[in-house]
């Protein structure tokens, strides 16, 4: 039996989406409206891709933004939103893939057992998706954007 009101709803983020290459000042306003915001030195694993990290945390979502030369280099979203099942985490990943060019623009994904990596060579971005809790990181990989 197909009952239309039981149709699954598509993922729509309940948190702000931070565009890559956005100016630091603009991002700071968005993050401060989202939740408590802190600046810090990047973690060891992030030092090669950012000079500073800005983190904003609300009750259900933590957004971390890597800043390089005053612009967004990467954005990480750790949220409880749409993490109740594998199917819902898949819908969240599909949303970010569509947002950044659609699945047809991405190469075949690879994984390490804990995370899936999707590279869009056309737009020079990498999407990293954690399989366990569903965190998503979008990284700008265009070297032209990151010359010191």
N, C-alpha and C positions, 0 to 999 in steps of 0.2 A: 504494500500500500504506500502510495506517495502522497504525503500530506505537506503542502507547500509551506506552512508556517514552521515546520521542523527543518527547513532547509538551512544548512550551515551558513553563517554570516562570514563574509570575507574579513580578513584582518584590516583593521583601520587603527593606526597608532593612537594611543591615548596620551601621547607625549610629543613634544616638538621634534621635528626632523630638522637636523642641522645640515645645510648644504656644504659640500666640500668647497674650498677656496673662499668661503665667506670671511669677511673681515672680522678680526678679533673683537672690535668694539660692538659690532652688531650681534655677534654670538653671545657676548657677555650679557646683553640685555635680554635675549631669549632665555638663556640659562637662569638668570636671576628671577625671571617670571615663573620658571618651572619649579624651582626649589632652592634650598640652601646651596650656595656656590662657593667653591674653594679653588685657589690656585696652588699648584705644587710643581716641584721638579718631576719630570717623567720617571716612571719606573725604569729599571735597568733594561728591560726588553723594549721599551719605547724610546730610549735615548737616540737611537739612530733615525727615528722618523719624526721626532718633535723636540722643540726646545722648551716647551712648557705644556702643562696639562691643566685644563680647567674642568672641574667636575661639579655637576649639579645633581642633587638627590632629592627626590620627592618620596612619598610614602611607598610607591610601588616601582619606581624607575630611577636608575642611576645613569646619567649621560656623562661620558668623558670625552673631551675634545682635545686632540693634540694640535698645538699651535706651532707653526714654523714660519718665521719671517712675517708675523702679523696676520697669517691666514690659517684656516682650518686644513690640516693635513689628513687627519682621520677623525672619525666619530665612532664611539662605542656605545651601544645601548644594552644595558642589562635590566630587563624588566620582567615582572611576573605576568604581564599582559600576554595572553595567548600561549602560556606554557603548560596548560593542563594535560596536554597529550602530544604525542608525536605528530599527529595530523595538524594540530593547531600550530605547533612550532614550524612545521612545513609551510603552512599558510603565511606565517610571519616571514620566513625566508623568501617565499615567492613574491611577497610584497616588495621587499628590498631589491630583488633581482629585476622586477618590472620597473621599479622606480629608477633604476640605473641602466636602462637600455633594453630590458626584456631578455628572457632566457636565451633567445637565438643569438644574442651578441656575446654571450659568455662561452669560454672554452669548456671542455669537459672538466667537471670538478674532480678534485682529488681530496683525500682525507688522511688523517693520521690516527683514526680511531676515536678521537675526542672532538675534532673539528673538521669542518668541510671548507675547502678553499675554492672560490669561484673567481676567475680572472676575466675581465673584459679588456681585451687588448685594444679595441677601438677607442674606448674612453680612458684607457690606462688607469683602471681602478681594480682593486681586489676586495672582495667581500669574504669575510671570515665568519663562519657560523659555528657556535659551540653546540654540540649535540645534546649535552646533558641538561643545561639550564636555558638554552636558547639565546645566549648573548650574540649580538651582531656587531661586527666592526666593518666599517667602510674606509678604505685607505686609498688616497690618491697616489698613484705610482708614476705619474708623469715627471721625469727628472727635470724638465724645463721649468716646472713650477717651484723647484726646491733648490735652486742655485743660491749659494750664500753670497 
